[in-house]
Amino acid sequence: MTVTPKISVNDGNLVVHGKTILKGVPENVVFTPGSGNGLVNGGAFIGATASHTKSLHVFP
């Protein structure tokens, strides 16, 4: 069995399997679909772009 999560960032919303998880997602948040084979296909990396190459943000 293969599980394919459906994850996207649309109109400022983070949506997973058709459910809005976060609203008001900033425009600098980027979504990169994962690639690979395994039990879970369709994973993703969610990150953010910054104007300075040495910007660091730590989230608890």
Phi and psi restraints in degrees (range 20) as a CNS / XPLOR table:
assign (resid 1 and name C) (resid 2 and name N)
       (resid 2 and name CA) (resid 2 and name C) 1.0 -116.5 20.0 2
assign (resid 2 and name N) (resid 2 and name CA)
       (resid 2 and name C) (resid 3 and name N) 1.0 132.8 20.0 2
assign (resid 2 and name C) (resid 3 and name N)
       (resid 3 and name CA) (resid 3 and name C) 1.0 -104.0 20.0 2
assign (resid 3 and name N) (resid 3 and name CA)
       (resid 3 and name C) (resid 4 and name N) 1.0 126.0 20.0 2
assign (resid 3 and name C) (resid 4 and name N)
       (resid 4 and name CA) (resid 4 and name C) 1.0 -116.8 20.0 2
assign (resid 4 and name N) (resid 4 and name CA)
       (resid 4 and name C) (resid 5 and name N) 1.0 99.2 20.0 2
assign (resid 4 and name C) (resid 5 and name N)
       (resid 5 and name CA) (resid 5 and name C) 1.0 -69.5 20.0 2
assign (resid 5 and name N) (resid 5 and name CA)
       (resid 5 and name C) (resid 6 and name N) 1.0 144.8 20.0 2
assign (resid 5 and name C) (resid 6 and name N)
       (resid 6 and name CA) (resid 6 and name C) 1.0 -110.1 20.0 2
assign (resid 6 and name N) (resid 6 and name CA)
       (resid 6 and name C) (resid 7 and name N) 1.0 105.1 20.0 2
assign (resid 6 and name C) (resid 7 and name N)
       (resid 7 and name CA) (resid 7 and name C) 1.0 -124.4 20.0 2
assign (resid 7 and name N) (resid 7 and name CA)
       (resid 7 and name C) (resid 8 and name N) 1.0 135.3 20.0 2
assign (resid 7 and name C) (resid 8 and name N)
       (resid 8 and name CA) (resid 8 and name C) 1.0 -155.5 20.0 2
assign (resid 8 and name N) (resid 8 and name CA)
       (resid 8 and name C) (resid 9 and name N) 1.0 160.8 20.0 2
assign (resid 8 and name C) (resid 9 and name N)
       (resid 9 and name CA) (resid 9 and name C) 1.0 -117.2 20.0 2
assign (resid 9 and name N) (resid 9 and name CA)
       (resid 9 and name C) (resid 10 and name N) 1.0 112.8 20.0 2
assign (resid 9 and name C) (resid 10 and name N)
       (resid 10 and name CA) (resid 10 and name C) 1.0 -133.8 20.0 2
assign (resid 10 and name N) (resid 10 and name CA)
       (resid 10 and name C) (resid 11 and name N) 1.0 132.0 20.0 2
assign (resid 10 and name C) (resid 11 and name N)
       (resid 11 and name CA) (resid 11 and name C) 1.0 50.3 20.0 2
assign (resid 11 and name N) (resid 11 and name CA)
       (resid 11 and name C) (resid 12 and name N) 1.0 38.9 20.0 2
assign (resid 11 and name C) (resid 12 and name N)
       (resid 12 and name CA) (resid 12 and name C) 1.0 78.1 20.0 2
assign (resid 12 and name N) (resid 12 and name CA)
       (resid 12 and name C) (resid 13 and name N) 1.0 15.4 20.0 2
assign (resid 12 and name C) (resid 13 and name N)
       (resid 13 and name CA) (resid 13 and name C) 1.0 -122.7 20.0 2
assign (resid 13 and name N) (resid 13 and name CA)
       (resid 13 and name C) (resid 14 and name N) 1.0 137.1 20.0 2
assign (resid 13 and name C) (resid 14 and name N)
       (resid 14 and name CA) (resid 14 and name C) 1.0 -90.9 20.0 2
assign (resid 14 and name N) (resid 14 and name CA)
       (resid 14 and name C) (resid 15 and name N) 1.0 118.5 20.0 2
assign (resid 14 and name C) (resid 15 and name N)
       (resid 15 and name CA) (resid 15 and name C) 1.0 -118.6 20.0 2
assign (resid 15 and name N) (resid 15 and name CA)
       (resid 15 and name C) (resid 16 and name N) 1.0 129.8 20.0 2
assign (resid 15 and name C) (resid 16 and name N)
       (resid 16 and name CA) (resid 16 and name C) 1.0 -126.2 20.0 2
assign (resid 16 and name N) (resid 16 and name CA)
       (resid 16 and name C) (resid 17 and name N) 1.0 122.3 20.0 2
assign (resid 16 and name C) (resid 17 and name N)
       (resid 17 and name CA) (resid 17 and name C) 1.0 50.8 20.0 2
assign (resid 17 and name N) (resid 17 and name CA)
       (resid 17 and name C) (resid 18 and name N) 1.0 40.7 20.0 2
assign (resid 17 and name C) (resid 18 and name N)
       (resid 18 and name CA) (resid 18 and name C) 1.0 80.8 20.0 2
assign (resid 18 and name N) (resid 18 and name CA)
       (resid 18 and name C) (resid 19 and name N) 1.0 -0.4 20.0 2
assign (resid 18 and name C) (resid 19 and name N)
       (resid 19 and name CA) (resid 19 and name C) 1.0 -107.2 20.0 2
assign (resid 19 and name N) (resid 19 and name CA)
       (resid 19 and name C) (resid 20 and name N) 1.0 131.2 20.0 2
assign (resid 19 and name C) (resid 20 and name N)
       (resid 20 and name CA) (resid 20 and name C) 1.0 -74.5 20.0 2
assign (resid 20 and name N) (resid 20 and name CA)
       (resid 20 and name C) (resid 21 and name N) 1.0 119.5 20.0 2
assign (resid 20 and name C) (resid 21 and name N)
       (resid 21 and name CA) (resid 21 and name C) 1.0 -93.9 20.0 2
assign (resid 21 and name N) (resid 21 and name CA)
       (resid 21 and name C) (resid 22 and name N) 1.0 -42.4 20.0 2
assign (resid 21 and name C) (resid 22 and name N)
       (resid 22 and name CA) (resid 22 and name C) 1.0 -134.1 20.0 2
assign (resid 22 and name N) (resid 22 and name CA)
       (resid 22 and name C) (resid 23 and name N) 1.0 139.7 20.0 2
assign (resid 22 and name C) (resid 23 and name N)
       (resid 23 and name CA) (resid 23 and name C) 1.0 -111.6 20.0 2
assign (resid 23 and name N) (resid 23 and name CA)
       (resid 23 and name C) (resid 24 and name N) 1.0 156.4 20.0 2
assign (resid 23 and name C) (resid 24 and name N)
       (resid 24 and name CA) (resid 24 and name C) 1.0 71.2 20.0 2
assign (resid 24 and name N) (resid 24 and name CA)
       (resid 24 and name C) (resid 25 and name N) 1.0 32.2 20.0 2
assign (resid 24 and name C) (resid 25 and name N)
       (resid 25 and name CA) (resid 25 and name C) 1.0 -68.0 20.0 2
assign (resid 25 and name N) (resid 25 and name CA)
       (resid 25 and name C) (resid 26 and name N) 1.0 125.4 20.0 2
assign (resid 25 and name C) (resid 26 and name N)
       (resid 26 and name CA) (resid 26 and name C) 1.0 -61.6 20.0 2
assign (resid 26 and name N) (resid 26 and name CA)
       (resid 26 and name C) (resid 27 and name N) 1.0 156.3 20.0 2
assign (resid 26 and name C) (resid 27 and name N)
       (resid 27 and name CA) (resid 27 and name C) 1.0 -65.9 20.0 2
assign (resid 27 and name N) (resid 27 and name CA)
       (resid 27 and name C) (resid 28 and name N) 1.0 -21.4 20.0 2
assign (resid 27 and name C) (resid 28 and name N)
       (resid 28 and name CA) (resid 28 and name C) 1.0 -82.3 20.0 2
assign (resid 28 and name N) (resid 28 and name CA)
       (resid 28 and name C) (resid 29 and name N) 1.0 -0.9 20.0 2
assign (resid 28 and name C) (resid 29 and name N)
       (resid 29 and name CA) (resid 29 and name C) 1.0 -78.9 20.0 2
assign (resid 29 and name N) (resid 29 and name CA)
       (resid 29 and name C) (resid 30 and name N) 1.0 129.4 20.0 2
assign (resid 29 and name C) (resid 30 and name N)
       (resid 30 and name CA) (resid 30 and name C) 1.0 -116.7 20.0 2
assign (resid 30 and name N) (resid 30 and name CA)
       (resid 30 and name C) (resid 31 and name N) 1.0 150.1 20.0 2
assign (resid 30 and name C) (resid 31 and name N)
       (resid 31 and name CA) (resid 31 and name C) 1.0 -124.0 20.0 2
assign (resid 31 and name N) (resid 31 and name CA)
       (resid 31 and name C) (resid 32 and name N) 1.0 123.2 20.0 2
assign (resid 31 and name C) (resid 32 and name N)
       (resid 32 and name CA) (resid 32 and name C) 1.0 -123.2 20.0 2
assign (resid 32 and name N) (resid 32 and name CA)
       (resid 32 and name C) (resid 33 and name N) 1.0 113.3 20.0 2
assign (resid 32 and name C) (resid 33 and name N)
       (resid 33 and name CA) (resid 33 and name C) 1.0 -61.3 20.0 2
assign (resid 33 and name N) (resid 33 and name CA)
       (resid 33 and name C) (resid 34 and name N) 1.0 140.9 20.0 2
assign (resid 33 and name C) (resid 34 and name N)
       (resid 34 and name CA) (resid 34 and name C) 1.0 -79.9 20.0 2
assign (resid 34 and name N) (resid 34 and name CA)
       (resid 34 and name C) (resid 35 and name N) 1.0 159.0 20.0 2
assign (resid 34 and name C) (resid 35 and name N)
       (resid 35 and name CA) (resid 35 and name C) 1.0 -131.3 20.0 2
assign (resid 35 and name N) (resid 35 and name CA)
       (resid 35 and name C) (resid 36 and name N) 1.0 141.8 20.0 2
assign (resid 35 and name C) (resid 36 and name N)
       (resid 36 and name CA) (resid 36 and name C) 1.0 154.0 20.0 2
assign (resid 36 and name N) (resid 36 and name CA)
       (resid 36 and name C) (resid 37 and name N) 1.0 172.8 20.0 2
assign (resid 36 and name C) (resid 37 and name N)
       (resid 37 and name CA) (resid 37 and name C) 1.0 -116.7 20.0 2
assign (resid 37 and name N) (resid 37 and name CA)
       (resid 37 and name C) (resid 38 and name N) 1.0 149.2 20.0 2
assign (resid 37 and name C) (resid 38 and name N)
       (resid 38 and name CA) (resid 38 and name C) 1.0 158.7 20.0 2
assign (resid 38 and name N) (resid 38 and name CA)
       (resid 38 and name C) (resid 39 and name N) 1.0 -167.6 20.0 2
assign (resid 38 and name C) (resid 39 and name N)
       (resid 39 and name CA) (resid 39 and name C) 1.0 -66.0 20.0 2
assign (resid 39 and name N) (resid 39 and name CA)
       (resid 39 and name C) (resid 40 and name N) 1.0 -35.0 20.0 2
assign (resid 39 and name C) (resid 40 and name N)
       (resid 40 and name CA) (resid 40 and name C) 1.0 -113.4 20.0 2
assign (resid 40 and name N) (resid 40 and name CA)
       (resid 40 and name C) (resid 41 and name N) 1.0 112.6 20.0 2
assign (resid 40 and name C) (resid 41 and name N)
       (resid 41 and name CA) (resid 41 and name C) 1.0 -107.6 20.0 2
assign (resid 41 and name N) (resid 41 and name CA)
       (resid 41 and name C) (resid 42 and name N) 1.0 151.9 20.0 2
assign (resid 41 and name C) (resid 42 and name N)
       (resid 42 and name CA) (resid 42 and name C) 1.0 89.1 20.0 2
assign (resid 42 and name N) (resid 42 and name CA)
       (resid 42 and name C) (resid 43 and name N) 1.0 16.4 20.0 2
assign (resid 42 and name C) (resid 43 and name N)
       (resid 43 and name CA) (resid 43 and name C) 1.0 -67.2 20.0 2
assign (resid 43 and name N) (resid 43 and name CA)
       (resid 43 and name C) (resid 44 and name N) 1.0 179.4 20.0 2
assign (resid 43 and name C) (resid 44 and name N)
       (resid 44 and name CA) (resid 44 and name C) 1.0 -153.7 20.0 2
assign (resid 44 and name N) (resid 44 and name CA)
       (resid 44 and name C) (resid 45 and name N) 1.0 157.9 20.0 2
assign (resid 44 and name C) (resid 45 and name N)
       (resid 45 and name CA) (resid 45 and name C) 1.0 -105.9 20.0 2
assign (resid 45 and name N) (resid 45 and name CA)
       (resid 45 and name C) (resid 46 and name N) 1.0 129.2 20.0 2
assign (resid 45 and name C) (resid 46 and name N)
       (resid 46 and name CA) (resid 46 and name C) 1.0 -116.3 20.0 2
assign (resid 46 and name N) (resid 46 and name CA)
       (resid 46 and name C) (resid 47 and name N) 1.0 120.9 20.0 2
assign (resid 46 and name C) (resid 47 and name N)
       (resid 47 and name CA) (resid 47 and name C) 1.0 -139.4 20.0 2
assign (resid 47 and name N) (resid 47 and name CA)
       (resid 47 and name C) (resid 48 and name N) 1.0 -164.5 20.0 2
assign (resid 47 and name C) (resid 48 and name N)
       (resid 48 and name CA) (resid 48 and name C) 1.0 -143.6 20.0 2
assign (resid 48 and name N) (resid 48 and name CA)
       (resid 48 and name C) (resid 49 and name N) 1.0 147.5 20.0 2
assign (resid 48 and name C) (resid 49 and name N)
       (resid 49 and name CA) (resid 49 and name C) 1.0 -92.8 20.0 2
assign (resid 49 and name N) (resid 49 and name CA)
       (resid 49 and name C) (resid 50 and name N) 1.0 155.5 20.0 2
assign (resid 49 and name C) (resid 50 and name N)
       (resid 50 and name CA) (resid 50 and name C) 1.0 -137.9 20.0 2
assign (resid 50 and name N) (resid 50 and name CA)
       (resid 50 and name C) (resid 51 and name N) 1.0 153.6 20.0 2
assign (resid 50 and name C) (resid 51 and name N)
       (resid 51 and name CA) (resid 51 and name C) 1.0 -74.6 20.0 2
assign (resid 51 and name N) (resid 51 and name CA)
       (resid 51 and name C) (resid 52 and name N) 1.0 -22.6 20.0 2
assign (resid 51 and name C) (resid 52 and name N)
       (resid 52 and name CA) (resid 52 and name C) 1.0 -112.4 20.0 2
assign (resid 52 and name N) (resid 52 and name CA)
       (resid 52 and name C) (resid 53 and name N) 1.0 134.5 20.0 2
assign (resid 52 and name C) (resid 53 and name N)
       (resid 53 and name CA) (resid 53 and name C) 1.0 -65.3 20.0 2
assign (resid 53 and name N) (resid 53 and name CA)
       (resid 53 and name C) (resid 54 and name N) 1.0 -20.7 20.0 2
assign (resid 53 and name C) (resid 54 and name N)
       (resid 54 and name CA) (resid 54 and name C) 1.0 -104.6 20.0 2
assign (resid 54 and name N) (resid 54 and name CA)
       (resid 54 and name C) (resid 55 and name N) 1.0 19.4 20.0 2
assign (resid 54 and name C) (resid 55 and name N)
       (resid 55 and name CA) (resid 55 and name C) 1.0 -66.5 20.0 2
assign (resid 55 and name N) (resid 55 and name CA)
       (resid 55 and name C) (resid 56 and name N) 1.0 140.5 20.0 2
assign (resid 55 and name C) (resid 56 and name N)
       (resid 56 and name CA) (resid 56 and name C) 1.0 -137.8 20.0 2
assign (resid 56 and name N) (resid 56 and name CA)
       (resid 56 and name C) (resid 57 and name N) 1.0 125.8 20.0 2
assign (resid 56 and name C) (resid 57 and name N)
       (resid 57 and name CA) (resid 57 and name C) 1.0 -125.4 20.0 2
assign (resid 57 and name N) (resid 57 and name CA)
       (resid 57 and name C) (resid 58 and name N) 1.0 128.3 20.0 2
assign (resid 57 and name C) (resid 58 and name N)
       (resid 58 and name CA) (resid 58 and name C) 1.0 -114.2 20.0 2
assign (resid 58 and name N) (resid 58 and name CA)
       (resid 58 and name C) (resid 59 and name N) 1.0 129.0 20.0 2
assign (resid 58 and name C) (resid 59 and name N)
       (resid 59 and name CA) (resid 59 and name C) 1.0 -112.4 20.0 2
assign (resid 59 and name N) (resid 59 and name CA)
       (resid 59 and name C) (resid 60 and name N) 1.0 135.6 20.0 2
